């Protein structure tokens, strides 16, 4: 298992909805290990499977040193008035803009043993839960930007040295 390279904006895997995990096998266990290894690097709050090139519903998180994962996550609840909060994405390197997010969120899914998992959080955890489930639905944080900010972000992408 290892730290996997992050797929960058423009890669089709980032815009395709991810398939549910039907069977927990050695491949899924390896995926979880890679997701956890990849999210452990400094400055990372979450990594979704599509960001490492795998079109399955799984993500890892690293919030205030609490590292974990969830399989087949579904965003079941958001609450509080949506607000603009600073956000970036490993798949859109170097960009940081205010995205519209709810201050509280809840995700349900399963772990590697098939047990139900429920993640609830406020602030950064809520933001990460929304951000990572968006990835699994083929969305990027760019889709959550106000229209004028999105135009600016797209210009920044076109002018970047990585695009």
PEURNOR-V763098 format. One record per backbone hydrogen bond with DSSP energy under -1.0 kcal/mol. CO is the residue of the C=O (numbers start at 0). NH is the residue of the N-H. Records with the same first field share a line. If there is no record, write none. Layout:
# PEURNOR-V763098
CO = NH  NH
This chain:
# PEURNOR-V763098
7 = 10
10 = 13
11 = 14
18 = 56
24 = 28
25 = 29
26 = 30
27 = 31
28 = 32
29 = 33
30 = 34
31 = 35
32 = 36
33 = 37
34 = 38
35 = 39
40 = 43
44 = 61
46 = 59
47 = 50
48 = 51  53
49 = 52
50 = 6
53 = 55
54 = 18
55 = 57
56 = 71
57 = 48
58 = 69
59 = 46
60 = 67
62 = 65
65 = 62
67 = 60
69 = 58
70 = 109
73 = 107
76 = 105
78 = 103
82 = 100
84 = 98
86 = 96
88 = 91
90 = 8
91 = 94
96 = 86
98 = 84
100 = 82
102 = 122
103 = 78
104 = 120
105 = 75  76
106 = 118
107 = 73
108 = 116
109 = 70
110 = 113
114 = 110
116 = 108
118 = 106
120 = 104
121 = 124
122 = 126
123 = 127
124 = 128
125 = 129
126 = 130
127 = 131
128 = 132
129 = 133
130 = 134
131 = 135
133 = 136  138
134 = 137
135 = 17
139 = 142
140 = 143
141 = 144
143 = 99
145 = 149
146 = 150
147 = 151
148 = 152
149 = 153
150 = 154
151 = 155
152 = 156
153 = 157
154 = 158
156 = 159
